[in-house]
Amino acid sequence: MKRFKDKHTDQFNYTRVQNASQEKNESPEIFLDRLRRLCERTVRSSDNAVEQAVINREADRRLLAAFINGLIGTPCEDANARQYR
């Protein structure tokens, strides 16, 4: 199985997650799915259940931050515009 391992470094994968942005015609749901796949490459596994829970929680935080930062437009402005239509 080692030959199928991702050939990129961990830092490369972290950077891709951090720099990801929603494409012009991409829905937020599709963008989130794409980010999840990228983020999976940054999560290491542990035999210790407590340690794995901490690792997963950190990965979820990174995913949320990358998702919010990568969205097109300003969510507050978009919500306010819909409110007054």
PyMOL Python script that loads the backbone (N, CA, C, O; Angstrom):
from pymol import cmd

cmd.read_pdbstr("""\
ATOM      1  N   MET A   1       0.808  -1.189   0.000  1.00  0.00           N
ATOM      2  CA  MET A   1       0.000   0.000   0.000  1.00  0.00           C
ATOM      3  C   MET A   1       0.860   1.264   0.000  1.00  0.00           C
ATOM      4  O   MET A   1       0.376   2.335  -0.369  1.00  0.00           O
ATOM      5  N   LYS A   2       2.073   1.161   0.391  1.00  0.00           N
ATOM      6  CA  LYS A   2       2.927   2.335   0.489  1.00  0.00           C
ATOM      7  C   LYS A   2       3.105   3.023  -0.865  1.00  0.00           C
ATOM      8  O   LYS A   2       3.264   4.242  -0.916  1.00  0.00           O
ATOM      9  N   ARG A   3       3.082   2.270  -1.949  1.00  0.00           N
ATOM     10  CA  ARG A   3       3.294   2.879  -3.257  1.00  0.00           C
ATOM     11  C   ARG A   3       2.149   3.799  -3.668  1.00  0.00           C
ATOM     12  O   ARG A   3       2.326   4.639  -4.550  1.00  0.00           O
ATOM     13  N   PHE A   4       0.965   3.656  -3.041  1.00  0.00           N
ATOM     14  CA  PHE A   4      -0.167   4.508  -3.357  1.00  0.00           C
ATOM     15  C   PHE A   4      -0.252   5.733  -2.454  1.00  0.00           C
ATOM     16  O   PHE A   4      -1.158   6.552  -2.602  1.00  0.00           O
ATOM     17  N   LYS A   5       0.676   5.860  -1.530  1.00  0.00           N
ATOM     18  CA  LYS A   5       0.680   6.993  -0.606  1.00  0.00           C
ATOM     19  C   LYS A   5       0.870   8.294  -1.382  1.00  0.00           C
ATOM     20  O   LYS A   5       1.543   8.333  -2.413  1.00  0.00           O
ATOM     21  N   ASP A   6       0.269   9.340  -0.868  1.00  0.00           N
ATOM     22  CA  ASP A   6       0.396  10.669  -1.480  1.00  0.00           C
ATOM     23  C   ASP A   6       1.870  11.038  -1.571  1.00  0.00           C
ATOM     24  O   ASP A   6       2.601  10.914  -0.588  1.00  0.00           O
ATOM     25  N   LYS A   7       2.305  11.481  -2.718  1.00  0.00           N
ATOM     26  CA  LYS A   7       3.719  11.794  -2.927  1.00  0.00           C
ATOM     27  C   LYS A   7       4.084  13.205  -2.488  1.00  0.00           C
ATOM     28  O   LYS A   7       5.263  13.558  -2.459  1.00  0.00           O
ATOM     29  N   HIS A   8       3.087  14.015  -2.145  1.00  0.00           N
ATOM     30  CA  HIS A   8       3.351  15.373  -1.703  1.00  0.00           C
ATOM     31  C   HIS A   8       3.647  15.400  -0.209  1.00  0.00           C
ATOM     32  O   HIS A   8       3.226  14.520   0.542  1.00  0.00           O
ATOM     33  N   THR A   9       4.377  16.422   0.202  1.00  0.00           N
ATOM     34  CA  THR A   9       4.700  16.575   1.614  1.00  0.00           C
ATOM     35  C   THR A   9       3.470  17.042   2.383  1.00  0.00           C
ATOM     36  O   THR A   9       2.515  17.550   1.795  1.00  0.00           O
ATOM     37  N   ASP A  10       3.502  16.869   3.694  1.00  0.00           N
ATOM     38  CA  ASP A  10       2.407  17.350   4.533  1.00  0.00           C
ATOM     39  C   ASP A  10       2.237  18.851   4.382  1.00  0.00           C
ATOM     40  O   ASP A  10       1.114  19.348   4.304  1.00  0.00           O
ATOM     41  N   GLN A  11       3.345  19.573   4.342  1.00  0.00           N
ATOM     42  CA  GLN A  11       3.290  21.034   4.211  1.00  0.00           C
ATOM     43  C   GLN A  11       2.598  21.440   2.914  1.00  0.00           C
ATOM     44  O   GLN A  11       1.827  22.399   2.903  1.00  0.00           O
ATOM     45  N   PHE A  12       2.858  20.733   1.835  1.00  0.00           N
ATOM     46  CA  PHE A  12       2.215  21.007   0.551  1.00  0.00           C
ATOM     47  C   PHE A  12       0.700  20.864   0.681  1.00  0.00           C
ATOM     48  O   PHE A  12      -0.053  21.713   0.204  1.00  0.00           O
ATOM     49  N   ASN A  13       0.257  19.780   1.332  1.00  0.00           N
ATOM     50  CA  ASN A  13      -1.176  19.543   1.490  1.00  0.00           C
ATOM     51  C   ASN A  13      -1.826  20.575   2.405  1.00  0.00           C
ATOM     52  O   ASN A  13      -2.930  21.040   2.122  1.00  0.00           O
ATOM     53  N   TYR A  14      -1.150  20.941   3.506  1.00  0.00           N
ATOM     54  CA  TYR A  14      -1.671  21.986   4.386  1.00  0.00           C
ATOM     55  C   TYR A  14      -1.835  23.298   3.614  1.00  0.00           C
ATOM     56  O   TYR A  14      -2.848  23.983   3.759  1.00  0.00           O
ATOM     57  N   THR A  15      -0.863  23.637   2.816  1.00  0.00           N
ATOM     58  CA  THR A  15      -0.894  24.878   2.036  1.00  0.00           C
ATOM     59  C   THR A  15      -2.039  24.856   1.033  1.00  0.00           C
ATOM     60  O   THR A  15      -2.708  25.871   0.838  1.00  0.00           O
ATOM     61  N   ARG A  16      -2.270  23.724   0.401  1.00  0.00           N
ATOM     62  CA  ARG A  16      -3.384  23.623  -0.552  1.00  0.00           C
ATOM     63  C   ARG A  16      -4.722  23.853   0.135  1.00  0.00           C
ATOM     64  O   ARG A  16      -5.605  24.506  -0.421  1.00  0.00           O
ATOM     65  N   VAL A  17      -4.874  23.314   1.353  1.00  0.00           N
ATOM     66  CA  VAL A  17      -6.116  23.530   2.108  1.00  0.00           C
ATOM     67  C   VAL A  17      -6.256  25.001   2.460  1.00  0.00           C
ATOM     68  O   VAL A  17      -7.322  25.588   2.271  1.00  0.00           O
ATOM     69  N   GLN A  18      -5.189  25.599   2.969  1.00  0.00           N
ATOM     70  CA  GLN A  18      -5.243  27.002   3.395  1.00  0.00           C
ATOM     71  C   GLN A  18      -5.494  27.956   2.235  1.00  0.00           C
ATOM     72  O   GLN A  18      -6.157  28.978   2.412  1.00  0.00           O
ATOM     73  N   ASN A  19      -4.985  27.645   1.073  1.00  0.00           N
ATOM     74  CA  ASN A  19      -5.089  28.541  -0.076  1.00  0.00           C
ATOM     75  C   ASN A  19      -6.274  28.234  -0.990  1.00  0.00           C
ATOM     76  O   ASN A  19      -6.459  28.914  -1.999  1.00  0.00           O
ATOM     77  N   ALA A  20      -7.067  27.238  -0.661  1.00  0.00           N
ATOM     78  CA  ALA A  20      -8.197  26.856  -1.510  1.00  0.00           C
ATOM     79  C   ALA A  20      -9.232  27.975  -1.529  1.00  0.00           C
ATOM     80  O   ALA A  20      -9.474  28.640  -0.522  1.00  0.00           O
ATOM     81  N   SER A  21      -9.828  28.161  -2.682  1.00  0.00           N
ATOM     82  CA  SER A  21     -10.907  29.152  -2.779  1.00  0.00           C
ATOM     83  C   SER A  21     -11.997  28.602  -3.688  1.00  0.00           C
ATOM     84  O   SER A  21     -11.748  27.795  -4.583  1.00  0.00           O
ATOM     85  N   GLN A  22     -13.194  29.060  -3.430  1.00  0.00           N
ATOM     86  CA  GLN A  22     -14.350  28.641  -4.197  1.00  0.00           C
ATOM     87  C   GLN A  22     -14.202  29.133  -5.629  1.00  0.00           C
ATOM     88  O   GLN A  22     -13.875  30.296  -5.865  1.00  0.00           O
ATOM     89  N   GLU A  23     -14.444  28.248  -6.574  1.00  0.00           N
ATOM     90  CA  GLU A  23     -14.365  28.632  -7.979  1.00  0.00           C
ATOM     91  C   GLU A  23     -15.621  29.398  -8.372  1.00  0.00           C
ATOM     92  O   GLU A  23     -16.643  29.321  -7.689  1.00  0.00           O
ATOM     93  N   LYS A  24     -15.543  30.129  -9.462  1.00  0.00           N
ATOM     94  CA  LYS A  24     -16.601  31.059  -9.852  1.00  0.00           C
ATOM     95  C   LYS A  24     -17.994  30.421  -9.885  1.00  0.00           C
ATOM     96  O   LYS A  24     -18.927  30.983  -9.312  1.00  0.00           O
ATOM     97  N   ASN A  25     -18.159  29.293 -10.522  1.00  0.00           N
ATOM     98  CA  ASN A  25     -19.481  28.666 -10.653  1.00  0.00           C
ATOM     99  C   ASN A  25     -19.642  27.460  -9.734  1.00  0.00           C
ATOM    100  O   ASN A  25     -20.491  26.603  -9.979  1.00  0.00           O
ATOM    101  N   GLU A  26     -18.849  27.389  -8.701  1.00  0.00           N
ATOM    102  CA  GLU A  26     -18.885  26.263  -7.773  1.00  0.00           C
ATOM    103  C   GLU A  26     -19.814  26.595  -6.599  1.00  0.00           C
ATOM    104  O   GLU A  26     -19.702  27.656  -5.985  1.00  0.00           O
ATOM    105  N   SER A  27     -20.719  25.683  -6.305  1.00  0.00           N
ATOM    106  CA  SER A  27     -21.620  25.913  -5.163  1.00  0.00           C
ATOM    107  C   SER A  27     -20.831  25.739  -3.862  1.00  0.00           C
ATOM    108  O   SER A  27     -19.796  25.072  -3.848  1.00  0.00           O
ATOM    109  N   PRO A  28     -21.315  26.332  -2.781  1.00  0.00           N
ATOM    110  CA  PRO A  28     -20.633  26.137  -1.493  1.00  0.00           C
ATOM    111  C   PRO A  28     -20.534  24.663  -1.098  1.00  0.00           C
ATOM    112  O   PRO A  28     -19.545  24.251  -0.492  1.00  0.00           O
ATOM    113  N   GLU A  29     -21.547  23.872  -1.433  1.00  0.00           N
ATOM    114  CA  GLU A  29     -21.536  22.445  -1.095  1.00  0.00           C
ATOM    115  C   GLU A  29     -20.428  21.699  -1.836  1.00  0.00           C
ATOM    116  O   GLU A  29     -19.727  20.872  -1.252  1.00  0.00           O
ATOM    117  N   ILE A  30     -20.278  21.995  -3.115  1.00  0.00           N
ATOM    118  CA  ILE A  30     -19.231  21.344  -3.916  1.00  0.00           C
ATOM    119  C   ILE A  30     -17.860  21.804  -3.423  1.00  0.00           C
ATOM    120  O   ILE A  30     -16.928  21.005  -3.335  1.00  0.00           O
ATOM    121  N   PHE A  31     -17.740  23.080  -3.105  1.00  0.00           N
ATOM    122  CA  PHE A  31     -16.479  23.604  -2.571  1.00  0.00           C
ATOM    123  C   PHE A  31     -16.128  22.897  -1.263  1.00  0.00           C
ATOM    124  O   PHE A  31     -14.977  22.515  -1.053  1.00  0.00           O
ATOM    125  N   LEU A  32     -17.109  22.723  -0.391  1.00  0.00           N
ATOM    126  CA  LEU A  32     -16.868  22.036   0.883  1.00  0.00           C
ATOM    127  C   LEU A  32     -16.429  20.591   0.656  1.00  0.00           C
ATOM    128  O   LEU A  32     -15.515  20.114   1.329  1.00  0.00           O
ATOM    129  N   ASP A  33     -17.061  19.893  -0.276  1.00  0.00           N
ATOM    130  CA  ASP A  33     -16.657  18.513  -0.587  1.00  0.00           C
ATOM    131  C   ASP A  33     -15.217  18.467  -1.095  1.00  0.00           C
ATOM    132  O   ASP A  33     -14.440  17.589  -0.720  1.00  0.00           O
ATOM    133  N   ARG A  34     -14.878  19.427  -1.955  1.00  0.00           N
ATOM    134  CA  ARG A  34     -13.503  19.478  -2.483  1.00  0.00           C
ATOM    135  C   ARG A  34     -12.509  19.736  -1.359  1.00  0.00           C
ATOM    136  O   ARG A  34     -11.440  19.128  -1.316  1.00  0.00           O
ATOM    137  N   LEU A  35     -12.865  20.639  -0.451  1.00  0.00           N
ATOM    138  CA  LEU A  35     -11.994  20.924   0.695  1.00  0.00           C
ATOM    139  C   LEU A  35     -11.850  19.713   1.612  1.00  0.00           C
ATOM    140  O   LEU A  35     -10.763  19.446   2.125  1.00  0.00           O
ATOM    141  N   ARG A  36     -12.943  18.983   1.818  1.00  0.00           N
ATOM    142  CA  ARG A  36     -12.874  17.781   2.665  1.00  0.00           C
ATOM    143  C   ARG A  36     -11.869  16.774   2.108  1.00  0.00           C
ATOM    144  O   ARG A  36     -11.074  16.193   2.847  1.00  0.00           O
ATOM    145  N   ARG A  37     -11.923  16.580   0.788  1.00  0.00           N
ATOM    146  CA  ARG A  37     -10.972  15.639   0.170  1.00  0.00           C
ATOM    147  C   ARG A  37      -9.531  16.119   0.349  1.00  0.00           C
ATOM    148  O   ARG A  37      -8.633  15.321   0.618  1.00  0.00           O
ATOM    149  N   LEU A  38      -9.318  17.421   0.199  1.00  0.00           N
ATOM    150  CA  LEU A  38      -7.974  17.969   0.415  1.00  0.00           C
ATOM    151  C   LEU A  38      -7.553  17.806   1.872  1.00  0.00           C
ATOM    152  O   LEU A  38      -6.415  17.436   2.163  1.00  0.00           O
ATOM    153  N   CYS A  39      -8.472  18.083   2.773  1.00  0.00           N
ATOM    154  CA  CYS A  39      -8.164  18.044   4.200  1.00  0.00           C
ATOM    155  C   CYS A  39      -7.855  16.622   4.679  1.00  0.00           C
ATOM    156  O   CYS A  39      -7.059  16.436   5.599  1.00  0.00           O
ATOM    157  N   GLU A  40      -8.480  15.626   4.060  1.00  0.00           N
ATOM    158  CA  GLU A  40      -8.218  14.231   4.438  1.00  0.00           C
ATOM    159  C   GLU A  40      -6.739  13.885   4.304  1.00  0.00           C
ATOM    160  O   GLU A  40      -6.221  13.035   5.027  1.00  0.00           O
ATOM    161  N   ARG A  41      -6.076  14.547   3.381  1.00  0.00           N
ATOM    162  CA  ARG A  41      -4.649  14.274   3.164  1.00  0.00           C
ATOM    163  C   ARG A  41      -3.770  14.849   4.269  1.00  0.00           C
ATOM    164  O   ARG A  41      -2.588  14.518   4.360  1.00  0.00           O
ATOM    165  N   THR A  42      -4.345  15.713   5.112  1.00  0.00           N
ATOM    166  CA  THR A  42      -3.553  16.331   6.179  1.00  0.00           C
ATOM    167  C   THR A  42      -3.744  15.633   7.517  1.00  0.00           C
ATOM    168  O   THR A  42      -3.064  15.965   8.488  1.00  0.00           O
ATOM    169  N   VAL A  43      -4.656  14.672   7.583  1.00  0.00           N
ATOM    170  CA  VAL A  43      -4.984  14.017   8.854  1.00  0.00           C
ATOM    171  C   VAL A  43      -4.173  12.734   8.986  1.00  0.00           C
ATOM    172  O   VAL A  43      -4.294  11.810   8.182  1.00  0.00           O
ATOM    173  N   ARG A  44      -3.358  12.706  10.007  1.00  0.00           N
ATOM    174  CA  ARG A  44      -2.612  11.476  10.270  1.00  0.00           C
ATOM    175  C   ARG A  44      -3.454  10.600  11.191  1.00  0.00           C
ATOM    176  O   ARG A  44      -4.398  11.082  11.817  1.00  0.00           O
ATOM    177  N   SER A  45      -3.120   9.333  11.275  1.00  0.00           N
ATOM    178  CA  SER A  45      -3.891   8.434  12.126  1.00  0.00           C
ATOM    179  C   SER A  45      -3.058   7.989  13.317  1.00  0.00           C
ATOM    180  O   SER A  45      -1.830   7.938  13.265  1.00  0.00           O
ATOM    181  N   SER A  46      -3.767   7.669  14.387  1.00  0.00           N
ATOM    182  CA  SER A  46      -3.128   7.243  15.623  1.00  0.00           C
ATOM    183  C   SER A  46      -3.877   6.044  16.185  1.00  0.00           C
ATOM    184  O   SER A  46      -5.087   5.915  16.000  1.00  0.00           O
ATOM    185  N   ASP A  47      -3.161   5.180  16.862  1.00  0.00           N
ATOM    186  CA  ASP A  47      -3.786   4.029  17.510  1.00  0.00           C
ATOM    187  C   ASP A  47      -4.465   4.427  18.815  1.00  0.00           C
ATOM    188  O   ASP A  47      -5.327   3.708  19.320  1.00  0.00           O
ATOM    189  N   ASN A  48      -4.074   5.569  19.351  1.00  0.00           N
ATOM    190  CA  ASN A  48      -4.634   6.066  20.602  1.00  0.00           C
ATOM    191  C   ASN A  48      -5.934   6.815  20.290  1.00  0.00           C
ATOM    192  O   ASN A  48      -5.923   7.789  19.537  1.00  0.00           O
ATOM    193  N   ALA A  49      -7.050   6.363  20.866  1.00  0.00           N
ATOM    194  CA  ALA A  49      -8.363   6.941  20.564  1.00  0.00           C
ATOM    195  C   ALA A  49      -8.465   8.406  20.978  1.00  0.00           C
ATOM    196  O   ALA A  49      -9.059   9.213  20.263  1.00  0.00           O
ATOM    197  N   VAL A  50      -7.892   8.751  22.124  1.00  0.00           N
ATOM    198  CA  VAL A  50      -7.947  10.137  22.596  1.00  0.00           C
ATOM    199  C   VAL A  50      -7.143  11.035  21.667  1.00  0.00           C
ATOM    200  O   VAL A  50      -7.595  12.113  21.282  1.00  0.00           O
ATOM    201  N   GLU A  51      -5.961  10.586  21.317  1.00  0.00           N
ATOM    202  CA  GLU A  51      -5.118  11.360  20.399  1.00  0.00           C
ATOM    203  C   GLU A  51      -5.797  11.517  19.039  1.00  0.00           C
ATOM    204  O   GLU A  51      -5.735  12.590  18.439  1.00  0.00           O
ATOM    205  N   GLN A  52      -6.441  10.464  18.552  1.00  0.00           N
ATOM    206  CA  GLN A  52      -7.124  10.533  17.262  1.00  0.00           C
ATOM    207  C   GLN A  52      -8.280  11.525  17.310  1.00  0.00           C
ATOM    208  O   GLN A  52      -8.529  12.241  16.340  1.00  0.00           O
ATOM    209  N   ALA A  53      -8.978  11.569  18.429  1.00  0.00           N
ATOM    210  CA  ALA A  53     -10.077  12.530  18.583  1.00  0.00           C
ATOM    211  C   ALA A  53      -9.560  13.960  18.509  1.00  0.00           C
ATOM    212  O   ALA A  53     -10.190  14.821  17.894  1.00  0.00           O
ATOM    213  N   VAL A  54      -8.418  14.215  19.134  1.00  0.00           N
ATOM    214  CA  VAL A  54      -7.814  15.554  19.093  1.00  0.00           C
ATOM    215  C   VAL A  54      -7.377  15.889  17.669  1.00  0.00           C
ATOM    216  O   VAL A  54      -7.599  17.005  17.199  1.00  0.00           O
ATOM    217  N   ILE A  55      -6.768  14.948  16.992  1.00  0.00           N
ATOM    218  CA  ILE A  55      -6.323  15.142  15.605  1.00  0.00           C
ATOM    219  C   ILE A  55      -7.523  15.463  14.713  1.00  0.00           C
ATOM    220  O   ILE A  55      -7.464  16.379  13.893  1.00  0.00           O
ATOM    221  N   ASN A  56      -8.606  14.708  14.875  1.00  0.00           N
ATOM    222  CA  ASN A  56      -9.801  14.928  14.060  1.00  0.00           C
ATOM    223  C   ASN A  56     -10.441  16.282  14.343  1.00  0.00           C
ATOM    224  O   ASN A  56     -10.920  16.953  13.429  1.00  0.00           O
ATOM    225  N   ARG A  57     -10.449  16.680  15.615  1.00  0.00           N
ATOM    226  CA  ARG A  57     -11.022  17.977  15.984  1.00  0.00           C
ATOM    227  C   ARG A  57     -10.218  19.118  15.350  1.00  0.00           C
ATOM    228  O   ARG A  57     -10.791  20.086  14.849  1.00  0.00           O
ATOM    229  N   GLU A  58      -8.904  18.996  15.376  1.00  0.00           N
ATOM    230  CA  GLU A  58      -8.045  20.013  14.741  1.00  0.00           C
ATOM    231  C   GLU A  58      -8.278  20.059  13.234  1.00  0.00           C
ATOM    232  O   GLU A  58      -8.312  21.135  12.637  1.00  0.00           O
ATOM    233  N   ALA A  59      -8.437  18.895  12.629  1.00  0.00           N
ATOM    234  CA  ALA A  59      -8.703  18.846  11.186  1.00  0.00           C
ATOM    235  C   ALA A  59     -10.032  19.525  10.866  1.00  0.00           C
ATOM    236  O   ALA A  59     -10.143  20.228   9.862  1.00  0.00           O
ATOM    237  N   ASP A  60     -11.042  19.318  11.716  1.00  0.00           N
ATOM    238  CA  ASP A  60     -12.333  19.977  11.513  1.00  0.00           C
ATOM    239  C   ASP A  60     -12.202  21.492  11.615  1.00  0.00           C
ATOM    240  O   ASP A  60     -12.836  22.225  10.857  1.00  0.00           O
ATOM    241  N   ARG A  61     -11.389  21.957  12.541  1.00  0.00           N
ATOM    242  CA  ARG A  61     -11.162  23.407  12.679  1.00  0.00           C
ATOM    243  C   ARG A  61     -10.474  23.980  11.454  1.00  0.00           C
ATOM    244  O   ARG A  61     -10.846  25.044  10.958  1.00  0.00           O
ATOM    245  N   ARG A  62      -9.459  23.259  10.968  1.00  0.00           N
ATOM    246  CA  ARG A  62      -8.764  23.707   9.753  1.00  0.00           C
ATOM    247  C   ARG A  62      -9.722  23.747   8.570  1.00  0.00           C
ATOM    248  O   ARG A  62      -9.696  24.682   7.770  1.00  0.00           O
ATOM    249  N   LEU A  63     -10.565  22.727   8.466  1.00  0.00           N
ATOM    250  CA  LEU A  63     -11.536  22.655   7.375  1.00  0.00           C
ATOM    251  C   LEU A  63     -12.507  23.828   7.440  1.00  0.00           C
ATOM    252  O   LEU A  63     -12.763  24.472   6.422  1.00  0.00           O
ATOM    253  N   LEU A  64     -13.046  24.112   8.610  1.00  0.00           N
ATOM    254  CA  LEU A  64     -13.987  25.215   8.764  1.00  0.00           C
ATOM    255  C   LEU A  64     -13.333  26.555   8.419  1.00  0.00           C
ATOM    256  O   LEU A  64     -13.916  27.366   7.701  1.00  0.00           O
ATOM    257  N   ALA A  65     -12.131  26.781   8.928  1.00  0.00           N
ATOM    258  CA  ALA A  65     -11.426  28.037   8.652  1.00  0.00           C
ATOM    259  C   ALA A  65     -11.139  28.181   7.159  1.00  0.00           C
ATOM    260  O   ALA A  65     -11.319  29.260   6.595  1.00  0.00           O
ATOM    261  N   ALA A  66     -10.701  27.118   6.526  1.00  0.00           N
ATOM    262  CA  ALA A  66     -10.399  27.172   5.092  1.00  0.00           C
ATOM    263  C   ALA A  66     -11.672  27.401   4.285  1.00  0.00           C
ATOM    264  O   ALA A  66     -11.657  28.126   3.290  1.00  0.00           O
ATOM    265  N   PHE A  67     -12.768  26.787   4.708  1.00  0.00           N
ATOM    266  CA  PHE A  67     -14.038  26.948   4.001  1.00  0.00           C
ATOM    267  C   PHE A  67     -14.509  28.402   4.073  1.00  0.00           C
ATOM    268  O   PHE A  67     -14.858  28.998   3.054  1.00  0.00           O
ATOM    269  N   ILE A  68     -14.517  28.960   5.264  1.00  0.00           N
ATOM    270  CA  ILE A  68     -14.974  30.348   5.437  1.00  0.00           C
ATOM    271  C   ILE A  68     -14.076  31.311   4.669  1.00  0.00           C
ATOM    272  O   ILE A  68     -14.569  32.212   3.990  1.00  0.00           O
ATOM    273  N   ASN A  69     -12.773  31.127   4.772  1.00  0.00           N
ATOM    274  CA  ASN A  69     -11.827  32.025   4.087  1.00  0.00           C
ATOM    275  C   ASN A  69     -11.870  31.887   2.575  1.00  0.00           C
ATOM    276  O   ASN A  69     -11.545  32.830   1.853  1.00  0.00           O
ATOM    277  N   GLY A  70     -12.270  30.719   2.091  1.00  0.00           N
ATOM    278  CA  GLY A  70     -12.249  30.480   0.654  1.00  0.00           C
ATOM    279  C   GLY A  70     -13.535  30.802  -0.074  1.00  0.00           C
ATOM    280  O   GLY A  70     -13.583  30.756  -1.303  1.00  0.00           O
ATOM    281  N   LEU A  71     -14.586  31.129   0.676  1.00  0.00           N
ATOM    282  CA  LEU A  71     -15.859  31.448   0.033  1.00  0.00           C
ATOM    283  C   LEU A  71     -15.760  32.740  -0.767  1.00  0.00           C
ATOM    284  O   LEU A  71     -15.060  33.675  -0.377  1.00  0.00           O
ATOM    285  N   ILE A  72     -16.466  32.778  -1.885  1.00  0.00           N
ATOM    286  CA  ILE A  72     -16.527  33.979  -2.714  1.00  0.00           C
ATOM    287  C   ILE A  72     -17.518  34.948  -2.082  1.00  0.00           C
ATOM    288  O   ILE A  72     -18.572  34.535  -1.598  1.00  0.00           O
ATOM    289  N   GLY A  73     -17.186  36.222  -2.085  1.00  0.00           N
ATOM    290  CA  GLY A  73     -18.089  37.236  -1.563  1.00  0.00           C
ATOM    291  C   GLY A  73     -18.010  37.315  -0.053  1.00  0.00           C
ATOM    292  O   GLY A  73     -17.238  36.600   0.587  1.00  0.00           O
ATOM    293  N   THR A  74     -18.809  38.182   0.494  1.00  0.00           N
ATOM    294  CA  THR A  74     -18.872  38.366   1.935  1.00  0.00           C
ATOM    295  C   THR A  74     -20.196  37.791   2.412  1.00  0.00           C
ATOM    296  O   THR A  74     -21.249  38.324   2.064  1.00  0.00           O
ATOM    297  N   PRO A  75     -20.174  36.727   3.192  1.00  0.00           N
ATOM    298  CA  PRO A  75     -21.425  36.084   3.616  1.00  0.00           C
ATOM    299  C   PRO A  75     -22.404  37.045   4.284  1.00  0.00           C
ATOM    300  O   PRO A  75     -23.607  36.943   4.043  1.00  0.00           O
ATOM    301  N   CYS A  76     -21.938  37.962   5.103  1.00  0.00           N
ATOM    302  CA  CYS A  76     -22.844  38.907   5.775  1.00  0.00           C
ATOM    303  C   CYS A  76     -23.534  39.807   4.768  1.00  0.00           C
ATOM    304  O   CYS A  76     -24.734  40.057   4.880  1.00  0.00           O
ATOM    305  N   GLU A  77     -22.794  40.291   3.793  1.00  0.00           N
ATOM    306  CA  GLU A  77     -23.389  41.151   2.773  1.00  0.00           C
ATOM    307  C   GLU A  77     -24.409  40.382   1.959  1.00  0.00           C
ATOM    308  O   GLU A  77     -25.472  40.914   1.639  1.00  0.00           O
ATOM    309  N   ASP A  78     -24.101  39.130   1.617  1.00  0.00           N
ATOM    310  CA  ASP A  78     -25.027  38.310   0.843  1.00  0.00           C
ATOM    311  C   ASP A  78     -26.309  38.063   1.629  1.00  0.00           C
ATOM    312  O   ASP A  78     -27.399  38.123   1.060  1.00  0.00           O
ATOM    313  N   ALA A  79     -26.199  37.789   2.917  1.00  0.00           N
ATOM    314  CA  ALA A  79     -27.373  37.538   3.754  1.00  0.00           C
ATOM    315  C   ALA A  79     -28.218  38.795   3.874  1.00  0.00           C
ATOM    316  O   ALA A  79     -29.445  38.727   3.806  1.00  0.00           O
ATOM    317  N   ASN A  80     -27.580  39.929   4.050  1.00  0.00           N
ATOM    318  CA  ASN A  80     -28.319  41.191   4.153  1.00  0.00           C
ATOM    319  C   ASN A  80     -29.032  41.525   2.844  1.00  0.00           C
ATOM    320  O   ASN A  80     -30.153  42.031   2.870  1.00  0.00           O
ATOM    321  N   ALA A  81     -28.409  41.254   1.715  1.00  0.00           N
ATOM    322  CA  ALA A  81     -29.016  41.534   0.426  1.00  0.00           C
ATOM    323  C   ALA A  81     -30.263  40.674   0.230  1.00  0.00           C
ATOM    324  O   ALA A  81     -31.269  41.164  -0.283  1.00  0.00           O
ATOM    325  N   ARG A  82     -30.216  39.411   0.627  1.00  0.00           N
ATOM    326  CA  ARG A  82     -31.377  38.531   0.504  1.00  0.00           C
ATOM    327  C   ARG A  82     -32.510  38.980   1.429  1.00  0.00           C
ATOM    328  O   ARG A  82     -33.683  38.822   1.089  1.00  0.00           O
ATOM    329  N   GLN A  83     -32.179  39.524   2.567  1.00  0.00           N
ATOM    330  CA  GLN A  83     -33.172  39.943   3.555  1.00  0.00           C
ATOM    331  C   GLN A  83     -34.061  41.056   3.001  1.00  0.00           C
ATOM    332  O   GLN A  83     -35.249  41.116   3.317  1.00  0.00           O
ATOM    333  N   TYR A  84     -33.496  41.929   2.184  1.00  0.00           N
ATOM    334  CA  TYR A  84     -34.239  43.099   1.708  1.00  0.00           C
ATOM    335  C   TYR A  84     -34.816  42.925   0.319  1.00  0.00           C
ATOM    336  O   TYR A  84     -35.260  43.907  -0.275  1.00  0.00           O
ATOM    337  N   ARG A  85     -34.830  41.746  -0.212  1.00  0.00           N
ATOM    338  CA  ARG A  85     -35.409  41.512  -1.556  1.00  0.00           C
ATOM    339  C   ARG A  85     -36.893  41.331  -1.472  1.00  0.00           C
ATOM    340  O   ARG A  85     -37.549  41.125  -2.493  1.00  0.00           O
TER     341      ARG A  85
END
""", "prot")
cmd.dss("prot")
cmd.show_as("cartoon", "prot")
cmd.util.cbc("prot")
cmd.orient("prot")
